[in-house]
Amino acid sequence: MNVNRLKRAALCVALGACLGSLVPMSASAQNVSGAVAGRATAGDQVTVVSNATGLTRTVTASADGSYRLGQLPVGDYQLQVSRDGQKLGEPFAVSVAVGGTTTVNLASSGGVVNLDALQVVGTRVVNRVDVYSTETSFNVNRQELSRLPVAQDLSAVALLAPGVVGGNSSFGGLSFAGSSVAENAVFINGLNVTDMYTRRGFSSAPFGFFNEFQVKTGGYSVEFGRSTGGVINAVTRSGTNEFQGGVEVTAEPSAWRSSPRDHFHRDGTPHSYASRDNNSFLKTNVWGSGPIIKDKLFLFAMYEDRNDTGHNTSSDALSWFKNKSDNGFWGAKLDWNINDNHSLALLAFSDEGEITNGAYNYDWDDDQIGAWGGDSVTETGGKNWSATYTGHFGENFTARAMVGENNQRAFTNSSLDEACSPVFTDASYASRLGKLNGLRAGCHPTGAAVAERDDTREVARLDFEWQLGTHLLRFGVDRELMTTEQSTRYPGPTQLSYTAYVARPGDEVWDGANAYVPAGVTEMLRARNRVSGGTFETEANAFYLEDIWNITPNLMLNLGVRWDRFENRTADGDAFIKMDDLIAPRFGFSWDMKGDGSTKLFGNAGRYYLPVTNNINVNFAGGLTDEYSYYVLNGWQQQANPVTGAPYMAPVIGQQIGPVDTRMNTGAADLRQSVDKDLKAVYQDEYILGFQTMINQAWSWGVNATYRKMDRALDDMRINHTPCGPTGTTLWPIANPGESLTIWGDSSIGCATEGWITIDTSKDGYRKGGSLEVVGYSKPKRTYKALEFQIDRAWDEKWLFNASYLWSRSDGNFEGPVNSDTNYGDTGMVQHWDHPSNNQRYGPLFNDFRHQFKFRAAYALNEQWSFGTTLQVLSGGPITAFGVMWPNDTVAGGSTSSEGSGGGTGWLCVANCSGSYDQRQFEYSPRGAFGRLPWTWTMGANVTWRLPVEGIDLSARLSVYNLFNNQTVINVHQRYEAQPGQVRENTFNTGTRWQAPRYTQLMVTWNF
């Protein structure tokens, strides 16, 4: 069989596998685009022809010589200049990147005037300085990434950009320019796939499904909104006029993975056993593409089979978990060039997944796996689709319409959900784990709540571009309807979770309980009942208008305004949060200083709004039961698992101490005391000034400064005093802390007459439990200042190099809608405003990493061998001490029974701590007072081999991540006290998370 026949046969297999996986549904997607612009002789025709699909676009240079070809699909083109119907010179190649404009200034002969200011890769002209952009962004395509050791996910791509760091808290995520991990937006072909429930994640697709990525770190245009962090803009691959296919196998064997280390507290008690954890991963990716009708209709399709297996030990070494995931991905892109002026793009993909987790008893000392303890199954992901129409009406008007749907599922359940309650032990109990006789606590395999949630985002948008002389008017509307169906409860016959902890006789069981741990009792159980559910909607609408005005051939202004509207609804469909007329002006400029596209000075100023996530609807508009009860722990007794028969230790529940703590409950029937009547949206103002220039066709460098300021928060806050007086019961309304709060006043909260009352929460809202002094809450403030330097040597078929250094400072008294200080990720419902003492301190925030160095390089030794490397060096974040009380109050600002609950205060008790509240002496502890975490550095390296046989595209790439196996601590316990003056000496400032160990990946690719 000859090579061509072999290729054709393999392609049929690939396409058959891909198309077979697409049977469940068909779908569509927005074609995210770029542009070519510049100057020519007035009246000349500039034509581009797509190398891949034959798509042809022509525009006539205006009277001032300017021209622009917008809404071009990403890819390579041939550009030709014509005058009076006659071609001038020879056509040459240009490359169009997502979200970018390639500047090509043309001579009267049809040649390129600014060729020295552009990089020529092979026969392609590539833009090195985008003088039409006023944002800070980073573009990279799949070919460039194939030369580097970059993990195969969108987050790893974003981490290449300066100012982007990983979230160090237990919920992960990405922090852009000092923002929290819950403030970003992610788009795939223009479809918003950001997690709508907490905003901490997004829908995913295999690395091989994408063609190009753009990471926006600031200054993005009014077309983008609902983000105060950053934007990831990804474009998928498309079919072309050439039949192509491929098979790619990726393996990460467990034998090639270094073991994590075991970690212990200061007294030798375990924090976590991880040295025997292991994982192996294997995936096979099959894809095919080609024309269904040449120059008209194109298909790209992919199927990926994944097999992920591993095991890990529980932190107390009493349980051994076996994990398995063998889910497949399918996706397709269909492009129809109806004619040169009208096109339709359809996208569909599914990232549905299922993970099975089996639990077994485990003896660490003998390394023996015991009886099966049950399993749990977690379902994730969903089917996604979009359809995009693009139409060019004449040379100066373009319209684009998109509809789509993003689905995400989160469901965890176990065969033991009905029979077994979750039982945990907190860090204080580590020294007493011997009482469990080497068995696990409780019979539930994971302790996870039975949580079922389905999120659906329905998207529709219209975008227009209209060229009017020196003005490019861009305007559009978009609508998102986000629906959450959710139910949550703890498993077990009582639907309670239990946590054992060490207590001290005389301690108050919870602040304000007026009940105390009995004499002789040192072990307690904290029981939690948390139930929520319903179907809830949030609607977000926006309109934007932007004028890109070329005042002169070298000076461009970007004048834009965005209008947003957010509406969160109850399960009955009534709006309980309504934010109208959110006006976000944005202004930018770019000065082509030399007039040849090689050097620019640019700036940007703008406002960005953040919507309220759907978890607020669920927890407030659906009614949340979140109650805590406290019991004496009378030891443990061995029992048999009712399903598996495996032995386990069950707590012996003793006398209940104190009343049930119901302060965290929220009601759904009447929300007038649960939500501020005049709730205002969170926004951030941003200012950027930058400079970028080319040294030559390959080298360029730049510098920019960024300032961000957020002066508003939206969260639940504790209210126990109003202008009517003490409320009698504690309220937890969603509000803007430090600003006016309007709620319904009635006799239930101490008001003599019914009606709306307004509280200035900067002065009122909280009455101390001891002195009865009435105080307010500190005004929220978060600032980010950064100076970035970057030098870049672009790929020229031989080598590339990029280095960046970022100095930044992130200060304030709140991180954002999540709280990484305490690993609390319930977006918009964290502990920042649960007590006035939680946010008194202004200082360095969790995401304050002062120094960031990033390097990447690749080198081709010859056509057969090439090498790549990445290096990230990061200074450590601040270490802040959190106490539990503050002066002249009997109500704790930090939980006295749980390290993670309650935000904690900036006051540490130093004398008379067990005495009366008014006798206690405190010292104020600023943010970052206990120094900083150590510097971390991570290096990756890869080597690629290509088969040196003409006509056969076969390669193998070996990549090593964290080459030197650094496992430096990146997060620590920051709760300083358990009770006033009772220091958590065993745990404070000890690690909670470390760098991931080294692992090795082998990828074998055959393209045909």
N, C-alpha and C positions, 0 to 999 in steps of 0.2 A: 504494500500500500504506500503511495507516495505521500509527501508531507502535506500537500494541499488536501488530499482526501482524508488524511488523519485529522487535520485541523477541522474540516467540515463535520466529520463524525463526532469529534469531541464537542464541538459547538452544539450539535443537536442534543447530545446528552445533557450539556449544561443548561441550555434553554428549556429542555423538557423538565429537568429537575426544578428549575425556578418557576416555570409556569404552572407546574403541577401543584406547587405550594400556594398559588394565588387563588385557588378555587373559592375560598370562603367569601371573597368580596373583591370588587374592583374599586379604584379610587383615583385621587388626583392631587396635584400640588402646585403651589405658586413657583414661578420661574424667577428666582432672585437674580438680579442682573448687575451690569456695570455699564460703562460708557467710554466713548472715544471723543475727544474734543480738542480744539486748538484754533489756529488761525491759518487762513489760506487767502488766495486772491479772490476778491468779491466776485460772485457769480460762478465760481468753479463748483463742479459736482464732486463730492467725496463719497466713494462707495466702499463698503466693507462686505466681504463674502466669508461666511463661516466655513472653515476647513472641514468641520465635522458633518454639517448638514446641508451646506449649500445655501443657507439663508442669506438673502441679499438685502442690504439697506443702503439708501442713497439720500444725501442731504445737500442742499446748495448753500455755499458760504454767503453770509449776509453782506450788506453794504459795507460794514466795517471789517469784513474778512473773517469774522468768527463763524465757527460751525460746531455742531454737537450731534452725535449719534447716541441717543440714550436708549435705555431698556434693552440692551444687548445681552443675550444669554452669555454666561461665563464661558470663556474658551479662547481659541486662537482664530484669527481672521487674516485675510488678505485685504490690504487697503489700496485703492486705486483712485487717482485724481484725473478728472476729465474736464476739458474746456471746449465749449461749443460742439459737444459730441465727440471730440477727439481725445484719446487717452494721452496723458502726459507722463512720460517716464515709465518705469517698470513698477508693478505692484510689489509691495513689501508686507511682511507679516507683523501684526500687532497682537498683543495679548490683553484680554479683558478680564479683570479680577472682580470678584463679588464686592459690591458696594463702592467700587473705585472708579476713577476716571483716568484713562491713559491720555496724556497730553502729547499731541503730535502737531507741531507747527510745520506748515508746508511751504516750500519755495514755489516760485512761479513756474518752474519746470516740473513740479509734481514731486520733487524729492523732499526729504525731511530736513528742515532747517535746524532743529534742535537735537540732531542725532547724537551729539556729544553729551547731551544731558540725559540720554536714555541708555539703558543697558541692552546690548544685543546678545541674546542667547541663541546660538545657532543662527537661524534666520529670523528670529522673533525680536520685536522691539518691546521691551518691558519697562513699565514706568517705575522709576526709583523714587521720585518725589511727586506726590499728587497735589498739585497746586490748586485743585478744585475742592480739596477737603479741609475742613476746619476742626476735625475731631482727632482724638488720639486713638489709633486702632492698629491692629496687627493682622496681616493676611498671610496665609500659608496654604499650599495645596498638597494633595496627596503624594505627588511626586517628590516634593521637598521633604515631606515627613518620612518618606520611605528611606531617606538617607540618614535618619537620626533615630536614636533609641528613645522613642516616645511611646508610652503605654497607649493601647488602642481604645481610647475613649475621649469624649469631648472635653472632659475636665483636664486631662493631660495636655491637650492642645492649648487650652486657656492658660495653663500654668507657664507656658513659654513666654507669655506677655509680661512686660514689666508691671509691677504693682499688683499682680494677681498671686494670692497665696492660698494654700489649703486651709480649711477650717480645722482647728486643732481640737475642737470639742467632740463629744461623743457622736454628734449628728453630722459631722463632716461638712461637705459643701465647699464653696469657693468664696473668698473675700476679695472684692475688687476695690482698690483704692480706699481702704479703711472701712468699707461698709460691712455689714453683717452678711452671713451666708444666705439670708432670706430676702435679698433685695435685687436679685438678678433676673434676667429674662433670657430665654433660649428659643431660637427659631430654627426650624428645618424647612427650607424652601419657603420661607415667609410664614409658615404655620407656627403659632406660639405653642410650644410643648412644655412650658414651665409648669411645675407642680402647682396646681391652683389651691391646694388645701393648706400647705405651709410655705410654699415657694422655696423649699430647701433643695429640691431636685428637679428632674426633668425626664421626659421620655428619651429613650436611647435607640441607637441603631449601630450595626457593625461599622468599624472603621472603613472597611472596603466599600461601604455604601455611599460614602461622601466623596466629592470632588474637590471642594475648597472650603476653607474656614476663614471667618473674619471675627476677631475678638475686639470689641469696642470697650475701651476702658474709660472713656469720658468724651464729652462734647458731642454726643450723637444727635442727629437732626430730629426735628419735631415729628418725623414719621414714626419714630420709636418712642414709646412711653411706658408707664407702669413699671418703672425701674429706677432705683436710686443707687444701684451698684454698677453692674456692667451688663453687656449684651454679647451673647455668642450667636453668630449668624452663620449657619452651615448650609451648604448647597450640595445636593446629591448628584450622583453621576447620571448621565443621559445616554441614550442610544445615538449612533451616528450612521453615516452611509456605509461604514465598513462593518462586516460581520466580525464580531470579536467574542471571546469567552475566556474563562479562566477557572482554575481550581487553586485554592490556597489552604494549606493545612498549617495550623498553629498549635504548638505543643509547649506546655509548661510542666514538665514532670516534677513530681514531688522530690525526686532525688537531686534535682537541680535547684532546690529552694532551701535557703538557710533557715534554721530554726529560730523562732523568737526566744527571748530570754525569759526566765522566771524572775518575778519581782517580789520584793518583800518590804514590809514596813520597818521602821527603825528598830523595833524590838524583835525582829526576826519572824514575826507572823506574816503569812502570805498575803500579798496583794493580788497576784495572779500567777497561775501556773500555765505556761504557754510553750515550754521547750519541746513538748511532744506533739504540738499542733502540726498539722500537715495538710497540704492541698495539692491537687494535680488538675490540670486543665487541658482539654483537647477540643479543638473546633475545626470543622471543615466547611469552607466557604466555596460555593459554586455560583458563577455568574455568567450571563450571556447578554449580548446586545447586538443590535443591528437594525437595518431598515425593514419595515413592513412594506412601505412604498418608498422608493428612493426619492430623496429630497423632500418628502412629505411627512411620512409617519415613521416614528422611531420608538424602539422599546429597549429599556434596560431592566433586567430582572435578576434577582439574587435570592439564594437560599443559604442559610447558615445553620449547621447542626452543631450544638454545643454539648459538651460532656464535662461537667465540673463536679469533682468529688473531693472529699476531704474529711478530716476529723479534728476536733478541738476539745480541750479540757476546760471544765468550768473553773472559775477563779479560785474556788475552794478545793479543787482537785478531787471532788467527790462524784463528779459526773463526767461521762465521756460521750461526746456528741458526734454522730456520723451524719454528714451532710451530702446531699446529692442534688444536682440540677442538670437535667439533660434536655433543655428546651431548645427549640428552633426558631430562627427569625426568617421572615419572608418580607420582600419588598420589591416594588416595581415603579418605574417611571415611564410614562407614555407621553411623547411629544408629537403634536400634530401641527405642522406648518401649513395652515390652510392656504395661505399664499404669503408673499414676502411682507405683507402688512398686518396679517392677523394670524395668531397662533393660540393653541390650547395645550396646556400641560396638566397631566394627571399624575398624582402620586398616591401610593398606598404602602403602608408597612405595618407590621405587627411586632411588638416587643413583648408579647405575652410570655410570662415565665412562671415556673412552679419550682419551689425548693422544698425538699423533704428533709426533715431534721429528726434523726432517731436518737433517743437518750438511753444511756446504760449506766448502771452503777459502776464505780471505778475505784480501784485501790492503787493510789499513786506509788506507795512504797514498793509494792510488788509488781507494779505495772500490769495489773490484771483487770480485764474488762469483765464486769459482772452481769447481772440479769438485765434484760431489756426493760426499760422504764417507760416505754411509750414513744410516740412520735408526734410531730406537728408538721403541717403543710402550709406554706405561704405562697399565695398567688399574687403576681405583680403584672404591671404593664397593661397593654390593650391594643386595639386596632386603631389606626390613624389614617386619615385621608385628607386630600385637598384637591381643588380644581382651580386653575388660574387661566384666565383669558387675557391676552395682551393684544391691543389694537393700535395701529399707527394710522392716524387720519391726516393725510397730507404730510408735509415734512416737519410740521411744528407742533402737532398735538398727538399725545399718546394717552391711552386709557388702559387701566388694568383692573380686573375684577377677580376676587378670590373668595371661595367658600371652602370650609373644611371643618374637620372634627378631630379633636384629640381626646383619647380615652386612657384613663389610668385606674388600675384596680389595686387595692390593698386588702388582703383577707388572710388571716392566720387562724387556723383551727387545729384541734387535736382530738384523737379518739378518747382522750381522758378529760375533756373539757367538762363533762357533766359530773364526773366522780371526784376530781382532784382540785383542790384550791392551791393557788400559788403561795409558796413559802420562801422567804429570802432571809439572809443575814446581812446586816450592814457592816461597814468597816470596823465599827467599835467592837463587834462580836468576834473578830478574827482570832483572838487569843483563846476563845472558848469553843472553837469548833471541834475540839476533841470530844465534847459531850455527844456528838452525833455518831460516835463509834465508827467513823469512816464511811457512813452512809450519807446519802443526799437528803437535804431538808425538803419535805413534801414529796408528793407523788406526781405532780404535774411536770412534764418533761422540760418545759421552757419557762413557765410562769407568765408568759405573755397573755395579755388580755385577748378575749375573743372579739376581734375588731374586724368588721366587714365594711369596706368603703369603696364606692364606685364614683369616680369623678369624670365628668364629661364637659369639654369646652367646645361650643359651637361658635365658629368664626365666620364673619363676613366683612369684606372691606373693598373699598373702591379707591384707586389712586390715579391721579392725573398729572401730566406734565404738559406745559404750554409755553413754547418759546416765543417771546415777544421782543424782538430786537435784542437788546443787551440784558433782558430780564428772562429768566427761566422761572416760571411760576409752577410750583408744585403744591397740590392740595388733595385732600382725601378724607374719607370717613372710615371708621372701623367699629365693629361691634363684637363683643364677646359675651356669650351667655354661659356661665360656669355653674354646673349643677353637681351637687354632692348628695349621694344617698349613703347614709352612715348609721351604724349601730355599734355600740361598744359596751362591754361588761366584762367583769372578771370571771374566769371559769370557776367551777366548783359548786357544791350544793348550797353554799352560803353566798356565793358571788362576792366574796371578799378576798383580798390579798393580805398576807401577814408578813411582817418583817420583825425579826428578833434584833434587839439592840441592848447595849449595856446602859443601865440607868444608875442614878445616884440617889439614895434615900433623901427625901426632902425636896427634890427637884419638882417643879411644876410640870405636869405631864404635857400640857400645851399651854402656850401663853394666853392667859385670861381664863383658864379653866377653873381656877380657884380649887384645884385638887392636886395632890402631891404624891410622889412615889412613897409608899409606906416604908416604915423602918424595917431594915433587914432585907429589902427587895433590891436586887441589883440587875435583874434581867426582866425586860418588858417585851410585849408584842404590840406593834402598831398595825391595826387593821384598817384597810381602806376599801370603801365602796364607791365605785365610779361608774356611772351609767349615763349614756347619752345616745341620741339617735334622731332620725328624721330625713326628709328630703328638702334640700335648701338650694336656692339660686342666688347668684350674684351677677348683675349685668353691668358691663363696662362699655361706655360709648365715648368716642373721641372724634374730633374734627381738627385738621391741621391745615395751615396755610404757610407757604414758604416762598420767599423771593430770593433767588440766587442772582445777584445783580453784578454784572461786570462793569463797574464804573469806568474803568479804563482797561486796555488789554492786559494790564498787569495786576490790577487790584479788583478783588472780588469781595462782595459783602453777602452774607447769608443772614437774611432777616426772616425769622419764623415765629409762629405762635401756635400753641396747641391748646385745645379746649377739651377737658376730660370731665366725665360724669360717672360716678360710681353709685350703685344701689345694691345693698345687701338685703335679702328677703328672709322672712320667716318660713316655716314649713307650710303656712297657709297662703304664702305668696305676697304678704304685705311687707312693704319696705320699712325696716327698722333702722337702717343707716342709709342716709341719702346725702350725697355730696355733689352739689351742682356748681357750675361755673368755676371750675378749677383752671385758671388761666396760667399757662406756662410759656412765657416769652423766652426766645433763644436768639442770640446774636453772635455771629462769627465773621471773621475776615481772614483772607489769605492774600498775601502780597508776593507775587512772583518777582522777586527782587532784581533778577537779571533779565527777565523777559524771555528766558529760554526754557523754563520749566525745571531748572536745576537747583534753584534755591528759593525757599519761601520762609516768610515770617507769618505766623498765624495766631489767632486767638479765638476764644469762645467764652461766652457767658450765658448761663441758662438756668432754668428752674425745672425740676423733675418731681412728679408726684408718685406716691406709692399707694396702691389700693389695699383694701382690707381683705384678708384671706378668708376662705370659706370655713376654716375651723372656728372662726368667731361666730358665724351663723349657727354652726352645730352646737357650740357650747353655751351660747346665750339665747338665740332664737328658738332653740329646740329644748332648752331646759337641761341643765347639767346637775346631776347629783354627784357630789364629790365630798365624801364624809370620812372622818377619821375617828376611830375608837381605840382606846388604850387598855391593855390587860396585863396582869401579872403573868409572867412566863414561869410555870411550875415544872420546868424540865421538859424532857423529850421521851417519847416511847416509840419502840419499834413497831411498825405495822407492815402489812403486805399490800402491795399495789393491787387494787381491785380488778384490774384488767390483765396485767402481766404477771402478777404474783411476786414481783421483785420486792425485797425489803427496803424500807425507807424509814426515816425518823419524822414523827409528827409532833408538833408542839403541844404541850399540855396547857390549855388555855385556862387561866385562873380568873380571879376577881377583876371585874371591870373597874378602872379607876377614872373617876370624873365623867362628865357628860360627853356625848358625841359632839365632835367639832364639825359644825355644819356651815362654817363661815364661807366655804368655797362654793356652796350651792348657788346656782343662778336659776331664776324662774323664767318660764316661757310665756305664761299667760298675759302678764302685764309688764312690758319692758320699760315703762316710764321711769322706773328707778334703776334700771339695768344698763341703760344707754343714754349718754348725754344727748339731750334734745338738739343741741347745736354743735354736734361733733364735727371737727374739721380734719381735713386730710393731711397726712404727713407729706412734707416736701423737703427737698434739698436744693440749695443753690450752689452752683459750681462755676469756677473761673479757671481758664487755661490760657497760658501764653507759651508759644513754642517757636523753635527755629529748626529748619532742616535743610541740608545742602548735600550735593554730590561732590565728592573729591575727584572722581573720574567715573567712567562708565560702570565700574564694579563697586567702588567704595562710596559710602555715604555716612553721614553722622548727623545727630540731632540732639537737641536739649529742649525740655519743656518743664514748666512749673504748673502745679495744680493746687487749687484751694477749694475745699468743699466745706459746707456749713449746713447742719441740720439743727433747727431750733424748735422742733415740734415732735412730740411722741404721741402714740395712740396705743393704749394698753388698759388692762383692768387695774383699778386702784382702790385702795382701802379708804372708805369714808365712814367715820363714826361720829362726825359732828357737822352740823349745817347751821345756817343763820337761825334756825328754829331751836337749836340747842343740841344736846347729845341725841344720837339716833336710837339708842337702846339696843339695836342689833347692827352688826357690821354690814355695810353695803359694799359691793364690788362692781361698780359700773364701769363700762368701757368709756373712756374719757381722754381728754388731752391734759395730762398732768401739768401743773404749773399755770394753767389757764382757767377761764371761767367754765364752770360745769353747771348745766341746768337739768334738774330732775324734778319729778313730781313729789311735792310735799303733802303728807297727810298725817293722821294721828299715829300710824304705825312707826313713824320715825320722829315723832315728837312735835309735829306742827299742829297748831291750834286750828288752822283752817286749811282746806285743800287748795292746791294751786301750784304752779311752777315756781320753784325757788332756784336762785343762782348762787353758786358758791365760788368765790375766788380762791381756787385751790393753791395759789401761791401764798395765801395767808390763813386759810381756813380749810376744814375738811378732816382734821385729825385732832383728837383730844388725848393727851397722854394719860395712861392708866394710873400713874402715881400722882403727879403734881396737878393733874387736870388742866394743864396749860394747853391752849388751843394753838396749833401751828399749821402751817401749810407745807407744800412740797416744793423742792428745789425745781427751778425751771430746767427743762431738758436742754442739753447742748452737746453737740458732737462736731468737732472740726477735724479736717484732714489737710495736711500741708505736705507737698512732695516736690522734689526736684529730681528729674530723670535725665540721665545721659545714655546715649546709645550710639554704637558704631556698628556698621553692617558691611560685610563683603559678600555680595550676591554670588550665587552659583553660576559658574561659567563652564560647566561640563568637567571641571577639574576640582575646585574646592570652594567652600563657603565658610564664613565666620560671622558670628554675631555676639556682641557683648553689651550688656547693659548694667548700669548701677542706678539704684533708686534710694535716695534718702527720703524718709517720710516720718511724719509724726501724727498720731491719731489720739486726740484728747477729748475728754468729755465726762459726763456722768451717766451715760447709757450707751450701750453698744448698738442698739437698734431693736427690731421686733423679736430677737432671740437673745438669750443670755448665756454666752459661752463661759463666763466666769464660774457658773454653777452647772454647766452642761444641761441647761433647761431650754428645750427647743420648741415648746408649744407656742408658735408664732403669735405675737400680739397678746399673749397671756402669761408673760414671764414675771419675775419677781421685782422688776425695776421699781415699781410703784406700789408694792404691797405694804410698805411702811415708809414714812418720811426719812428714816435713817438709811434706807437702801441706796439713795442717790444723792446724798449730801456732797459726796466727794467728786471733785473735778480733777482729772489727771489722766495718765496714760491708760488707754483702753486695751482690751484683750488682743485686738488685731493690730497693735502698735509694734511693728517690726521695723526698727529704725533703718537698718541697712539691708539691702537686697542686691545680690550679684547674680546675674544669669549669663551663662555662656552656652553656645552651641556651635559645632563645627563638623564639617564632613570633608572627606578627601578621597578622590578616585585615583588609586595607584595605577590602574590600567582599566581596560574594558572588562576585565574579569574580577578584579578585587577592588572594594571600596570600604571606607571606614567612617564611623560617625561617633560623636560624643556629645553629651550635655552635662552641665554642672550648675547646680543651684546652691548658693551660700546665703544663709539667712541668719540675722541676729535674733536673739531670743526675745520673747514677749515679757511683759511685766509680771511680777509676782505680788499679788495684793492679799492682805490679810482681811478676813471677814469675821467680825465678832457677832454676838447674838443680841446684845442690849445696847442702849445708849442712855445718857443721863436723864434722870428724873422721870422714868417711865417704867411701868411694870409689864408692858406688852413687848414681847421680843420682836426684833427686826430680822432675826434669823432663827430658823427652827432649832429648838433645843433637843430634838430627837432624831433629826435626819439632816445629813450634810447637804443634800441636794435641795431640800425644801427651804423656802424663805431666802431672800436675797443676801441677808447678812448686812452688818453695819460697819462703819469705819471707826468704831469705838471699842477699845479693848479694856476690860476691867483689870485693874492692877492692885486694888486694896478693898477690903471689906466687901468682897464680892458675894459672900453668902448671907450678908446682912440685909437690912431694909434697903429698898431702892434708893432712898435719899442719903444713905451712908456710903454707897458705892463710889469708888473713885475710878475714873476712866482716863485713858490716854487716847488721843486722836491719832489714827494711823492712816496716812495718805495712800492713795493708789500708788502701787509700785514700790512701797516702802521696804519690801523685803528683796529688792534686787530684781534680777532678770534671769530668765531661763538661759541655758547655754546656747551658743551658736550651733547651728546645724548645717551640714553640707551633704549633698547627695549627688553622686556622679553615675551616669549611665554610659555604656559603650556598646557598639555593635560592629560586626564585620559582615559584609555581603559578598557572596560568590555568585557569579553568573556563568552559565554554561557557554563556553566559547565556540558555539556552533551556529553558523548563520541560519536564520529561519526558525530557530527554536528559542523561545523566550522562557528559560527555566532558571530560577535563582533560589538561593537559600540564604537566609539572614539569621545570624545568631546575635541576640541582644541580651545584655546583662543590666539589670536595674539595681541601683544602690550597690555599685560595684564593690565598694569597700565595706559593705555590710554594717554601716553605722546604725546604731539603735539608740540614739540619744533621746533623752526625755523631751517631749514637746508640750506636755500639759501636766499640771500638778494639782493636788488638793490645795484649795485656798481657804477652806473654813478653818479658822484659827481656834475658835472656842466651841465646846460642846454645851457648856453652861457658863455663866459669867465667871471669869477667872479660871475656869477649868480648860486648860489648853489641850488641844488635840496633838500632843507632842509626838504621838506615834505615827500620825498621818499627815499633819500639816507640812506642806512643801515637799511631799513625796510624790512620785510620779503616778499619773493615771493613764497616760498614753505615751508611746514611744514611736520612733520612726519604724516603718515597715521593713522587715529583713530583706536581704538580697534574694532575687529570683532571676531565673534565666529562661529565655524564650527562644524557640526555634521556629522559624516560619519558612515554609517551602512553597514557592509560587510558580505556577505554570500558566502563562498567558498564550492564547492562540487566536 
